[in-house]
Amino acid sequence: MQLLLNQKKALRDAQTRIGQGIENRKSRDELTIQFRFRLMMSRQVRGGLNLRTAFIPPAYSPSFRSILDLHKVMIKDLLLETHHREKYIMLRSITPPDRMTAVMAIVEDENGDAIMLQLYYQEEENARPAGRNDFNYQRTLSKIDRVPSCWQPRVKEFKMSAEHLRMQGNNYFNDSNYEAAIELYSRALEFASDEGEAQTLKLNRSLALLKAKNFDTVLAALEPMVCVPEPVEKALYRKAQALYNLQKFEECCEVLTTLRSEYPKNVEANKELLRATKRVEEQKSGIYRFKQFYVETAKLRLPHLDHATHTGSVAVRGAGFQGRGLFTTKAIKAGELLLCEKAFAHAHIAENAQQASDLDNDLTLLINVERDSMTMGSQSELIRMIFQKIQKSPSFAPAIMNLHHGSYNSVGFGTVDSKPVIDTFYIERVIALNCFGCPLSSRLTHLRAMESQAIKGTNEKQFHSCGVWPLASYINHSCNSNARRAFIGDMMIVRATRDLAPDTEINFWYHALIAAEKNYRQKKLKQWGFRCDCAMCRDDQTTNRKILNSRKQQRAEVLRFFKTGLKANLPKIENIIVVMESQYSQPSSKVPRLHIWDLYLRLAQAYMQRKDPTKAINSALKSFSSLGYVIEGGNPPYKIGTPMIIKQWGLFVDHSIECWGVLCSAYQLVAPDLMIQSAQYAKLSYRICVGEDETFEETYKKFS
């Protein structure tokens, strides 16, 4: 909070100097020495988990003017707190770059005046030491004859021949400096002596474009070589790779089929066709090998999995005052897959110190002064990833630009000088309203919660890793949700938590629910700009504050009793819970009771410890009833052959699995046929909770 207040004060102070010139500017040598010293010191202490601070300044629109229409200024002309519209400044780096939140370097203009430059949301490639990389930018600018004459000799040193430029491009490519390689291959094409040499350069450039993730440009560049009677082998292969990375898997399969037909000896074509075919099958069927997800996640430095998105059971539609929502397109059973979506972008932060030392992660405190908000995690990195992804392949833009962005008025998405113009503030706003915090896997999170042996309502850990899943972003909030999200790497798995009819709006909670004071949930939802109007929230608003305070006190009293362990007075506890129940005016089948469901579960566990299965069963079923479940056939007295049926699924919580476990143990003693059903419901609940049930027996083998 102090950081936020300090930044707001700094901005207010800065506003008093709008339009003033820069005073007491340090000399070129002073800036360079200080910067190099700080760079040396910072690199000595780096490693592990680095905490950084990033500030989102007041929003302003990007420029849509061509560089040819701009007027040149120098460092001495710059004014404080001023956006220099219709101007450009030409600078060159005189130090190696340093990267924290921004890429930083000391730069100079042609007059020799120096200043520190900070570039935000840049790729790691743009933070490499100065050297070959600067040729790329000088060469680009020289096309419009704007490189100052005092800087041009460095450009003229290069021998202008196709072969020499190609070799230089190869050197850049081998150094993973793909942008510079692309520039040199493009320049070499101007000197190509014949069609054979030109084709080689085009293929080299297409590979560099692929490595630089410029997939749209790859497709356009390769078109003349694939849309001919005898398509070029490498051109077909690289077109297929570009389509795969654009997640156009069916088109990718078509190209690979052509490649295999035209060039049957191409072994890689067969491998890639098999891989692309698997993605098409995932898209259409929604059948995944989830155990393989965990294997891939463990192997990868960043948990970005090679799988496709399945959305066969859902569609985006209008949702009244909530704008747009996600709806079922067919009848869905509890536990059934609604969607499995690969993240548009996913920023991963290690969850422990050991991982952090291996991955050299950066944890950022992102401060937005205009909205008085602070977010700890990887949102700053997510802005960079999305910005760069759209900039490199503009066909990705609609997936992000169509998402909810609140009241922010964006200038939209356009192109100037053949380059996309992206409103970074728009992306930041979309991320703020649509990103999901996520664990490395929901299964690991679930295991930790169970190992703690403490029931903590449905409160979930706040995760530093985050991502944007565009389709899942259309799912609106409800406290009494009918769907549950789970994560494995950058894949989000959404399953129904109850039976859903066709054309039902899907919803899940944006902030995990706990038994809390009045308006607690509304305060937590404030950052998304709406108030929840579900049955639970309406009941909170209409319930007398004295009753709410009474529940809070009674709950605290019950928790104190439980702390005494085996000596706890269970009849006394049960009586207090019954009194709490009597204070609810709405049936639990309509309004789940967050204050008591977990108390009944603890009571069930305590009765099982005391070898009283009948009371354990009654308490466990009351726990489910408090969450809104309607279950028939499970209460004593038991009739052999009478099944236990869930007539209505209630609010889903992680500890549902644990509750079924209690019932399974108790029924084993008094109604063995119901034990099997309880185990099946436990497995189904596990599938909802962690996204899959392939690891259920492995996870819960000690309870079998």
ZIGINOR-V582567 format. One line per field, one symbol per residue. phi: phi as a letter, one per 20 degrees, with the letter a starting at -180 (. if undefined). burial: I if it has 9 or more other ideal C-beta (glycine too) atoms within 8 Angstrom, else O. Layout:
BEGIN
phi = ???
burial = ???
END
This chain:
BEGIN
phi = .fgfffffffffffffdgnefedlfffgfgffffffffffffffdfpmedecdcdefgfbefedefffeedfcdgfefdflceefmcccdccfccfecccfdecaeccefenfcaedcdemdfggedfgfqfgffgfffffffdldfgffdfgffffffecgffffffffffffemeffffgffffffffdfebfffffgfffgfffffffemefffgfffegfedecgcffgffffffffffffemeffffffffffffffcfefffffffffffffffffgeemecefffgfffffeefdfdeebdedcfdcbebfcmfendbdcfdbfcegnffeacceffbbddcgebffffffelecddeeddffdlccceqdffffgfffgfffffcgffgggefeffcmefeefncbcclmcfdceffffffffgecfdfbefbffffffffffflcedmdfdfedffbaddgfffffeebfefdbcdcccmeddddcfebfcegmefebbfecgebfcfgmgffffegfembdecffffffgfeegffffffgfffffffffffffmfegefgfgfffffffffeeedfffdcgdffcgffffffffffffelcfffffgffffffffeofdddndeffedgnefecefbedfecgfgfffffffffffgecbgffgffffffffffffffdnbcfdffffdffdf
burial = OOIIOOIIOOIOOIOOIIOOOOOOOOOIOOIIOIIIOIIOOIOOOOOOIIOIIIOIOOOOOOOOOOIOOIOIIIIOOIIIOOOIOOIOIIIIIIIOIIOOOIIIIIIIIIOOIIIIIOIIOIOOIIIIOIOIIIIIOIIOIIOOOOIOOOIIOOIOOIOOOIOIIIOIIIIIIOOOIIIIIIIIIIIIIOIIOOOOIIIIIIIIIIIIIIIIIIIIIIIOIIOOIIOOOOIIIOIIIIIIIIIIIIIOIOOIIOIIIIIIOIIOOIOOIIOIIOIIIOIIIIIOOIOIOIIOIIOIIOOIOOIOIOIIIIOOIIOIOOIOOOOIIIIIIOOIOIIIIIIIIIIIIIIIIIIOOOIIIOIIIIIIIIIIIOOOOIOIIIIIIIIIIIIIIIIIIIOIIOIIIOIIIOOIOIOOIOOIOOOIIIIIIIIIIIIIIIIIIIIIIIIIIIIOIIOOOOOOIIOOOOIIIIIIIIIIIIIIIIIIIIIIIIIIIIIIIIIIIIIIOOOIOIIIIOOOIIOOOOOIIIOIIOOOOOOIOIIIIIIIOOIOOOIIOIIIOIIOIIIOIIOOOOOIOIOOIIOIIOIIIOOIOOOIOOIIIIIIIIIIIIIIIIIIOOOOIIOIIIIIIIIIIIIIIIIOIIOOOOOOOOOIOIOIIIIIIIIIIIIIIIIIIIIOOIOOIIIOIIIOIIIIIIIIIIIIOOIIOOIIOOOO
END
